C-alpha cells in the first residue's frame, strides 16, 4: 500500500482488500467442505454500542460469505443460561468461531464465560490457552484488534526489529496482546499505564506509539517523537458543542499528525 501522498494509515482500504481475499478463499473452502465457515456472535442485553458492533460483524460475514449465527439474550439472563448457550455452540459442527460481545451486564462474570468457549473456537483469542500460546510465541488464535494493528503495520512495511515501541494501555483486549506481538516482531517494547511516571518522557522515546486507553486527546504533539508511527486505538464518543457527537481517538490528531511519519485517523485507521 502506498504512502506517497499521505501520512495516513488507511485501515478501511486494507479491510476492503482483506475482505476481497477472504471472499475468494471462502468460496474455495465452501466447495471443499460443503459449507461456509460459521461465526456465532452472542450478545446479552440492549447496549446500543454493542448492537451496532454486532450488526457490523454480521454485515462483514455476509460480504465475505461466512454464515452468521446470532444469539441475542435478554439482559436478565442467568450465568447458567449463557453458559449452556456457549456449550451448545461449542458442540455445533456448523460453528467454527464464537464471539461473546463485551461488555456483559454486571451480574455476569465475563471472564468465567469466556473460559467456557472452546479454545479452537475462541476468535477473540481471550481463552487462557490462546493467551498462553501468544506468550510462548506459538501459533494460535489472536486478539482481533492487536492482530489488525500488526496486519496494518505489515501492509505499510513498517520495520519493527530493533525499534522502540511504546504501548499506552495494558488491557487484556489490546495493550498486553499488542505488546507481546510487537515483542515477537523483535521490537523493544515499553508498556505504559495509569501509574507510569512522566508519561511524556516515555512516549517520546517511541519509534512506534500505540495509544489504547480510552481517553480523548491524551497523546499530544509534545509527547511524540518526530517521524514516529502512531497507532490510535481509542474510539471515544465526544459531544462537539452543538449537541452532535463525533468519534475521536486517544491522540490529539490535529496537533500530532504533522509530527509523525504515519498515523491512523479515527475512525478509519486500525479498525479493520
N, C-alpha and C positions, 0 to 999 in steps of 0.2 A: 504494500500500500504506500502511496506517495505522500510525502510531507513537504513537497517543494513550495506550495503556495500557502501553507497554513501551519501553525504550530498546534493545531487541534488534533487530538486522537479521536478518530471517528468510530466510536463503538457501534453506532447504528449501521453504518456501512458494512462493518465487519460482521455484524449479526446477520444482515441480509445475505452476505456471501456464505456464511456458515449454514444458514437455513437452506440455501440452494443446494449446497453439497450434501446436507442431510437428506433432503427430499430424494436425491438420486440414490443415495445409499439405502434408504428405507424401501424404495421400490424394489431394489435387488433383494434385500432381506425378506421382504414380504413374499416374493416369488419363491425363495428358498425354503422358508419355514411355514408358508401357508397362512400367515397372519402378520399384521403390522406389530411393531413394539407397542406395549401398553404402559401408560403412566396413570397412576391413581393419585389424585390430589384430595386430601382430606381437610376440610375446613369446618371449624366449630364456631357457631355464633354468627353475628351480622356486622362485624367490623368492616366499615366501608373501604378502608385501605386494603384489607385482606381480600375482600371481594373483588376489588379491581385487579390485584395481583393474580388471583385465581383465574379471572376472565382472560387476562393476558396470556397466562400459561396455556389455557385451553385453546385460545386462538393460535398460539405458536404451534401447538400439537397439530391442529388442523392444517396449518400451512405446510408442514413437512410430512404429514401422513402418519403421525403417531395416534393410536387410539387413546382417547382420554376417558378415564373413569372417575367422575366427580362424586364425592361423598360430602354432603353438607349436613352437618349435625346441629341440633339446637344448642343454644348457649348453656342450658342447664343439664346437658348430657353428663352421665357419670363417667368416672375413670374406667370402670369395668366395661361400659358400652363402647368407649373409644378403643380400648384395648382389644376387645373382641372384633371390632371392625378391622383393626390392623392385622390381627391374626388371620382373618378371612382373606384379606388381600395378600398376605404372605403366602397363603395356600393356593391362590388363584393363578393357574398357569398362563392366563392371558395378561397378567400384570407383571411387568418387568421392573418397574420402579414405583416407589411410594414416597410421597412428599406430604408431610404434615405442615399446613400453613401456620406460621407463627405470627403474632403471639396467640397463645391459647388463653381462655378465661382463667382467672386467678385460682379457681378451685381445682384446676387440673395440673398435675405435675408434668410439665412439658418434657423435662429430662427423662423421666421414667418412661414416658410414652415413646419418645424417640428410640429408647433402648429396645422397645418391642418390635421395631422394624427389622426384618431380616437384613443382615449386613450387605447381602448381594443385591438388595432392592432399595438400599438407602441412598437415593440420588442426591441428597444434601450432604452426604459424607460426614454425618454427625454421630454415627454409632461409634462407640469406643474402639471397635475393631478397625474401622476405617481410619479413625484418627490415629490409632497406633501404627497403622501402615504408613500414614503420612509422616509420622515422626521417624520411622525407620527407613523412609525413602523407598518403600515397596509399592508396587502397583496396587491401585485400589480406587474406590470412588472418592472424589474430592468435593469439597465445599464449592458451591456454584459460583459465588461472586469472586473468591480468590482465583478459581480456575479461569474465569472470564478475564480477570486482570492479566494473568500470565499469558493467555492467548492474545490479548491486545498488545502486550509488550513484544511478543514474538512477531506479530504481524508488522509492527513498525521497526523491527530489527533493533530493539533497544538492547545494547550489550550489558549483561549483568555480572559476569565474572570479575571479581576484584573491585566492583563498585560499592560505594557506601549507600545502603538503603535504610531509610528510617520509616517505620510504620507507627503512626499515631493512633492508638486504639488497640485494645487487647481482647476483644470479644472472641468467643469461640466460633462465631459465624464468619468473621472476616480477619480481624487483627492477628490472632495466633496462627490460623492456617496460612495466610499470605506470608507471614514472617518465615514459616517453615518452608514454603515453596521457594521463596527468594533465597533462603539459605541453601536449599538443594540445588539452586542455579548458580551457586558459588559467589553470591553477593555477601558482603559483610553487613549483618543486619542488627539494627538497634530497634527495640520495641519500647516506645514511649507511651505514657498513660497519664492518668489524672494526678499521680503522685510524683511524676518526673519533675525535677527541679530545673529551672532555666530551660524551658522547652524550646525557646527560640535558638539557644546555643546548640541544642541537639539537632533541630531540624535544619539548621544552616550548614551542617556537615553532609547533608544528603545529596548524592547524585540522583537518587530516586526517592521521592517522598510520597508516601501513601497516607491519606487522611481518612480515617474511618471511625469517627466518634459521635456524629450526630449533633454537632454544634455549629450553627451557621456562621460562616466567616471567621472561624477560629484561626486559620492559617492566612497570614498577611504577607505582603511583599518582603518586609524586612526579615521574615523567618525562612526565606527561601534562598538557596544558593544560586547564583547566576548560572543560567543554562541547565538547571536541573530539569528532570522529568517529574511531573506532578500528576498523581492519580487521585482524584477526588471521589471517594465512595459515598460521601454524605448526600442524603436525599432528605431535605428539610422543607416543610411547607410553611411559607412565610407570608404574612399579610403585607401588602405593598403600600398601605396608607390610604387606599381608595376603596377598601372593602374587598378587593380582589386578592387572590392568593397565587403565589408562584413558587416553583421549586428552586431551591438554592442548595449549594453544597457546603462542605466544611471549609472550603477555600474561598477567600475573597477574590473571585475570578478576575474582576476588572483590574485590580492592582497587581495581581500575581502573574497574569498571562505575559506581560511584557518582559518579565524576568526569566521565564522558562524557555527551554528548547521545545518541549512538548507538554501539553496539558489536556486533561479531559474536561469538557464542558458538563454542566448539569442543567437539564438532563441530556442524555445522548452520548455519554463518554464510555465509562467502563461497563454500563449495564447492558450486557449482551442479551 
